[in-house]
Amino acid sequence: MSRRIEAVLFDLDGTLVDSAPDLAGAINDLRAAQGLTPLPYERLRPMVGAGARGMVGVAFGVAPGEAGFEALRDAFLARYSQRLLQQTTVFAALLPVLAALDAASLPWGIVTNKALRFAEPLVAGLAQLAGAAALVGGDSTPHAKPHPAPLLEAARRIGVAPEHCVYVGDDHRDVIAGRAAGMATLAAGWGYLGQGEAIDAWGADAVLAEPAALLQWLEVA
């Protein structure tokens, strides 16, 4: 790398926070209401990064545009809204990383496809995320990721040019969005990762095996 990094932007679910237990719990609650048995957590966790589309898809085999999808999606989101913070936590290994960024006066923010009606109370309920300089949700701009608009909005709010930002995420679309915004991109290897291409094929500037590797990367950026 040969760029000056002046701000770090993070995806939320699977990158900063482990929200899979609550999302999986909400979808299994909905399955129970439909008279179905719960799915194993290990099957649900990889789909968390795909949001309601992914959770409803794996739990009910229904995709957007198909009959019944919208009703299931809305029922799932209603259940999720009731358990946003029951088990969701900031990844423990990220706490010293955020502390180091704060100590270095390097601003950091959050860019997520999660709608603000969920993202704002979730972030507000986790004291460790109080230092975020910006929170951009999936409905903060006319386009969600993989469009670059949310990342560009976060950079604007923080007051840093996009080319001096790095975006960290655990989904291929995070890398697509970051590159389209002109930012450096880092793939979070500890995240949910989905079921698409392997993380090494995403085209990120680097794959981070653990959160501490972000600090090492910043030293040579």
C-alpha positions in Angstrom: 0.0 0.0 0.0 1.1 3.6 -0.6 -1.9 5.6 0.6 -2.4 7.6 3.7 -5.3 6.2 5.8 -7.2 8.8 7.7 -10.4 6.9 8.6 -11.5 3.3 9.1 -15.0 2.2 8.1 -16.4 -1.1 9.3 -19.4 -3.2 8.2 -21.5 -4.0 11.2 -22.9 -7.6 11.3 -20.1 -10.1 11.2 -17.4 -7.5 11.2 -17.9 -5.4 14.3 -20.6 -7.3 16.0 -21.6 -11.0 16.3 -25.4 -10.6 15.8 -25.9 -14.1 14.4 -27.3 -15.6 17.7 -30.1 -13.1 17.7 -30.8 -13.3 14.0 -30.8 -17.0 14.1 -33.0 -17.0 17.2 -35.5 -14.7 15.4 -35.8 -16.9 12.3 -36.1 -20.1 14.4 -38.8 -18.4 16.4 -40.6 -17.8 13.1 -40.1 -21.4 12.1 -41.6 -22.5 15.4 -44.6 -20.3 14.8 -45.0 -22.0 11.4 -44.9 -25.5 13.1 -41.3 -26.2 11.9 -38.4 -27.5 13.9 -35.4 -25.1 14.5 -32.5 -25.2 12.1 -29.0 -25.7 13.5 -27.1 -22.5 14.3 -24.2 -23.6 12.1 -26.5 -23.6 9.1 -27.9 -20.2 9.8 -24.7 -18.3 10.7 -23.2 -18.1 7.2 -26.3 -16.5 5.9 -26.5 -13.6 8.4 -24.5 -11.3 6.1 -27.3 -11.6 3.5 -29.8 -10.0 5.9 -33.5 -10.9 5.8 -33.2 -12.2 2.3 -30.6 -14.8 3.3 -32.3 -15.8 6.5 -35.8 -16.3 5.0 -34.1 -18.1 2.1 -32.3 -20.6 4.2 -35.2 -21.1 6.7 -38.1 -21.3 4.2 -36.6 -21.7 0.8 -38.3 -18.6 -0.5 -36.6 -15.8 -2.4 -37.5 -12.1 -3.1 -40.2 -11.9 -5.7 -41.7 -15.3 -4.8 -45.0 -15.8 -3.2 -44.9 -15.4 0.6 -41.5 -13.8 0.8 -42.6 -10.4 1.9 -44.9 -11.7 4.7 -42.1 -14.0 6.0 -39.6 -11.2 5.8 -41.8 -8.8 7.7 -42.6 -11.4 10.3 -38.9 -12.2 10.7 -38.0 -8.5 11.1 -40.7 -8.0 13.7 -39.3 -10.8 15.8 -35.7 -9.6 15.3 -36.7 -6.1 16.5 -37.7 -7.7 19.8 -34.4 -9.4 20.5 -31.8 -7.0 18.9 -29.5 -7.1 21.9 -30.3 -10.4 23.7 -27.1 -12.1 22.7 -25.5 -9.7 20.2 -22.0 -8.5 21.3 -19.0 -6.7 19.8 -16.4 -9.2 18.8 -14.1 -9.4 21.8 -11.0 -9.3 19.6 -12.1 -6.0 18.2 -12.2 -4.1 21.5 -8.4 -3.5 21.7 -8.4 -2.6 18.0 -11.1 0.1 18.5 -9.2 1.3 21.6 -6.0 1.6 19.6 -7.8 3.6 16.8 -9.2 6.0 19.4 -5.8 6.3 21.1 -4.3 7.2 17.7 -7.1 9.7 17.0 -7.9 7.8 13.9 -11.7 8.2 13.3 -13.8 5.1 12.6 -17.3 4.7 11.4 -19.9 2.0 10.5 -21.5 1.4 7.1 -24.1 -1.4 7.1 -27.0 -2.5 4.9 -29.0 -2.9 8.1 -31.9 -0.4 8.2 -31.4 2.4 10.6 -34.5 1.3 12.7 -32.4 -1.7 13.7 -28.8 -0.3 13.4 -29.3 2.8 15.5 -30.7 1.0 18.6 -28.2 -1.8 18.2 -25.2 0.5 18.1 -26.6 2.7 20.9 -27.1 -0.4 23.0 -23.4 -1.5 22.8 -21.3 1.0 24.8 -18.1 -0.2 23.0 -19.4 1.4 19.8 -20.0 4.8 21.3 -16.9 6.1 19.6 -18.2 5.7 16.0 -17.8 8.9 14.1 -20.6 8.0 11.7 -23.3 5.4 11.3 -24.7 4.9 7.8 -27.5 2.4 7.3 -29.0 0.6 4.4 -31.6 3.3 4.1 -29.4 6.3 4.7 -28.8 6.8 1.0 -30.8 5.9 -2.1 -28.6 2.8 -2.7 -27.3 0.1 -0.4 -24.1 -1.9 -0.8 -22.6 -3.0 -3.1 -23.3 0.5 -4.4 -20.6 2.9 -3.2 -23.1 5.6 -2.1 -23.2 4.5 1.6 -19.4 4.5 1.9 -19.1 7.8 0.2 -21.7 9.2 2.6 -19.8 7.9 5.6 -16.5 9.5 4.3 -18.4 12.8 3.8 -19.8 12.8 7.4 -16.4 12.1 8.9 -14.7 14.7 6.6 -12.2 12.4 5.0 -11.6 11.9 1.3 -12.7 8.4 0.1 -9.2 7.6 -1.1 -7.9 8.0 2.4 -10.4 5.6 3.9 -10.2 1.8 4.3 -13.4 -0.3 4.5 -13.4 -3.6 6.4 -16.2 -6.1 5.8 -17.0 -9.8 5.8 -19.0 -10.0 2.6 -17.9 -9.9 -1.1 -20.3 -6.9 -1.7 -18.3 -5.0 1.0 -15.2 -5.3 -1.2 -17.2 -4.4 -4.3 -18.6 -1.3 -2.6 -15.3 -0.2 -1.2 -13.4 -0.5 -4.5 -16.2 1.4 -6.3 -15.9 4.2 -3.7 -12.1 4.4 -4.3 -11.3 3.1 -0.9 -8.8 0.5 0.3 -10.7 -2.7 1.2 -10.0 -5.4 3.8 -11.8 -8.7 4.1 -12.7 -9.7 7.6 -11.8 -13.4 7.8 -13.5 -13.8 11.2 -16.9 -12.9 9.8 -19.9 -14.7 8.3 -18.5 -14.8 4.8 -21.7 -16.2 3.1 -21.8 -19.0 0.6 -20.4 -17.4 -2.5 -16.8 -17.1 -3.8 -14.0 -17.9 -1.4 -12.7 -14.8 0.6 -9.4 -14.9 -1.2 -11.2 -14.4 -4.5 -13.0 -11.2 -3.5 -10.2 -8.9 -4.7 -9.6 -7.1 -1.3 -6.3 -5.4 -0.7 -5.8 -7.9 2.1 -7.6 -10.7 4.0 -7.4 -10.2 7.7 -7.4 -13.5 9.6 -8.1 -11.7 12.9 -9.0 -8.2 14.0 -5.5 -7.4 15.3 -4.2 -7.7 11.8 -5.9 -4.5 10.9 -3.5 -2.6 13.1 -0.6 -4.3 11.5 -2.0 -3.4 8.1 -2.4 0.2 9.0 1.2 0.4 10.0 2.4 -0.3 6.5 -0.4 1.4 4.6 
